[in-house]
Amino acid sequence: MEITTASMKQARLTKLAKGVKASALSIDLKFRDAFGAPILRQGGKKGIYARNSPYRVALITLTYRHDGQWDPGHISLLLNHYRNWFRRNAKGKDVPEFHYVWVMELTEIGRPHYHIVAWFPKGVTPPLPDQQGWWPHGSTNAVFAKSPVGYITKYASKAESKSGHHLPKGARLWGFGGLKMLERAPVAFATAPRWLKGVIHHESHPKKKHISITEKTKYGASVTTKVSAWVLTAGLSSGWAFFSPFDYDGFTGTGIALSHRGHIEVLTPDGDQFHIQHRSA
């Protein structure tokens, strides 16, 4: 079985679309549960929130100047500015953290720009990043979004439909913030590999980690190695590690070669080990 470089890049875009939708839906449901449904102004311009709406959601777009140079740290720095601003200006609003989802969108020639959807409680209005000096790389725009999950999912779907050929090296393609550990379970499940989803609970919060395994050699010596596994961080099976049924067999001319073992290996925190049968698609 061969996985090409192009298909690996395309897989990143597919994961982006799933993760963006799951995180945006989780945050929106959290706000609806906490404050009730947002209230839109009757008549007039669509998508404008009423004065008494318990919260509003903004769509913020960041673009680069024609001669602007992209850097992977730009989006992280911008979001850090927003988090600090939010903590100063949203005191007493029952929302201690800045909640957002962002996605990178690429033009066909690979030029990046960013879309952010951010949730703000009543009485908190987000500033424009370029006016604050937070985005000196180009221009920004912000509008209130009537359907935040639909807005950001649309941009994620557009990214998924494009070729991964122009993905910048080392770029993060999407992200989210504000959700607590247990609230991130839907996102973790949505972005987990398909082979794992078939054998775990959707609220078990799988996370890819490097774990240490100690084995005895035939001469009686102990050898400890670090291996990659998906570890469950919540639920009754918390701490269980799941190993991919696919083994790496080296590079090919266009990607990497994988072999299928026919089973998923599982390791419990107590050291018990067993296999779950798995069929290759």
Disulfide bonds with the S-S distance in Angstrom:
none
